[in-house]
Amino acid sequence: MNRSSLGAALFAGLLSTGPALAQQPKVGDWTIEKRAQDTHCNASRGYKDKDDENRDYVIVITHSEQAIVIVMIYDGWEWDKSGEVLRADVGTDDADIMKKAKWEVMDKTTLRGIFAYDQWIMDRLAKAQRLTLDFEDDDDDSIEMQIPRAGEALAALKFCEENRK
């Protein structure tokens, strides 16, 4: 399966409301799940930020041997065109991960990044407390998402992937 198909399948599964195949384990406020309509397991976390007008933030991370897919949903975004590709530097609280990474607009409040699988990226995410997107010439849409206990969530995601049916 190519990266675009994997990402599309994962995103479609993210938005549907079908039941999970198995019990959904929690790691802090992360949910780790393999739903019937998904090919791969997902680690997701949603929260409201009282310092940002109580806006909703959601992050979903999944991966295969070929790709890492990150979906970010923020109700403060108002993207105009689905399918538009944006460029943003990706970083964590202590490391730059990628410069000018491609992010696809999925809808008004949702972006999806599909990246070639790289253990180095997974290691950086596991150590992070926050994930940042810094858009070229657009500070208003740049974002910092809190990802506490990401290392534990990614370990649970790995376990889910190794045991999915």
C-alpha positions in Angstrom: 0.0 0.0 0.0 1.5 3.4 -0.9 1.8 6.2 1.6 -1.1 8.2 0.2 -3.5 5.2 0.3 -2.3 4.3 3.8 -2.9 7.9 4.9 -6.3 8.1 3.2 -7.4 4.8 4.8 -6.2 5.8 8.2 -7.9 9.2 8.0 -11.2 7.7 6.8 -11.1 5.3 9.7 -10.3 8.2 12.1 -13.5 10.0 11.1 -15.9 7.1 11.2 -17.6 6.1 14.3 -17.5 2.3 14.2 -16.7 0.2 17.2 -13.1 -0.9 18.0 -12.1 -4.5 17.5 -10.8 -4.8 21.0 -10.9 -2.9 24.3 -9.4 0.5 23.9 -6.4 0.8 26.3 -5.6 4.2 27.8 -2.2 5.6 28.5 -2.9 8.8 30.5 -5.4 10.5 28.3 -4.2 8.8 25.1 -6.4 6.1 23.6 -4.8 3.3 21.7 -7.1 1.4 19.4 -7.4 -0.8 16.4 -10.9 -0.3 15.0 -12.6 -2.7 12.6 -12.4 -0.3 9.7 -8.7 0.6 10.2 -5.7 -1.3 8.9 -3.4 -0.1 11.6 -3.6 0.9 15.3 -4.0 4.6 16.3 -2.8 6.6 19.3 -5.1 9.6 19.8 -5.3 12.4 22.4 -7.8 15.2 22.6 -7.9 18.1 25.0 -9.2 21.6 25.6 -6.7 24.4 26.2 -8.1 27.0 28.7 -5.3 29.3 27.7 -6.6 29.3 24.1 -10.2 30.2 24.5 -10.9 26.6 25.6 -10.4 25.4 22.0 -10.2 21.7 21.1 -7.0 20.1 20.1 -6.7 16.5 18.8 -3.7 14.6 17.6 -3.7 11.1 16.1 -0.5 9.2 15.4 -0.3 5.9 13.5 2.4 4.1 11.5 3.3 1.1 9.4 6.7 -0.2 8.3 6.5 2.3 5.5 4.9 5.5 6.9 4.2 7.6 9.9 0.9 9.5 9.7 0.1 12.4 12.0 -3.3 14.0 12.0 -3.8 17.3 13.8 -7.2 18.8 14.5 -7.6 22.3 15.9 -10.9 24.2 16.0 -9.0 27.5 15.7 -8.0 26.7 12.1 -10.1 27.8 9.2 -8.4 26.2 6.1 -10.0 27.1 2.8 -9.4 24.2 0.5 -9.4 20.5 1.2 -6.4 18.9 -0.6 -4.2 22.0 -0.4 -0.7 21.2 0.6 1.0 23.4 3.2 4.6 23.5 4.4 5.6 23.7 8.0 8.7 23.0 10.1 8.0 20.2 12.6 9.6 20.2 16.0 9.3 19.0 19.6 10.2 20.8 22.8 13.9 20.0 22.3 14.5 19.0 18.7 13.7 20.0 15.1 12.3 17.0 13.3 11.7 18.2 9.7 12.0 21.4 7.8 9.2 22.4 5.4 7.3 19.1 5.8 4.2 18.7 3.7 0.8 18.8 5.4 -2.4 18.2 3.6 -5.6 20.1 4.5 -8.3 17.5 5.1 -11.1 19.9 6.1 -11.5 23.3 7.7 -9.8 22.2 11.0 -7.7 19.2 10.1 -4.3 18.6 8.7 -2.6 15.3 7.9 1.1 14.7 7.5 2.4 11.4 5.9 6.1 10.8 6.3 8.4 7.9 5.4 8.9 5.7 8.4 12.0 6.7 10.3 12.8 5.4 13.8 14.6 8.7 14.6 11.3 10.6 14.2 9.5 8.1 16.4 12.3 8.4 19.1 11.9 12.2 19.0 8.2 12.0 19.4 8.5 9.5 22.3 10.7 12.0 24.2 8.5 15.0 23.5 6.0 16.9 25.7 4.8 19.0 22.8 4.7 18.9 19.0 5.0 22.1 17.0 4.1 23.1 13.5 5.7 26.4 12.3 4.1 27.4 9.0 6.1 29.5 6.5 5.1 33.1 6.8 2.0 32.3 8.9 2.4 32.7 12.6 -1.4 32.8 13.2 -1.8 29.2 12.1 1.4 27.8 13.7 0.5 25.5 16.6 1.9 23.8 19.6 0.1 20.6 20.7 0.7 19.1 24.1 1.7 15.4 23.9 2.5 14.3 27.5 3.4 10.6 28.0 3.9 10.3 24.2 6.6 7.7 24.8 4.2 5.4 26.7 1.5 6.0 24.1 3.9 5.1 21.3 5.0 2.0 23.2 1.4 0.9 23.5 0.8 1.7 19.8 3.8 -0.5 18.9 2.3 -3.3 21.1 -1.1 -2.8 19.4 0.6 -3.0 15.9 2.5 -6.1 16.8 -0.7 -7.8 18.0 -3.3 -6.6 15.6 -5.3 -9.1 13.7 
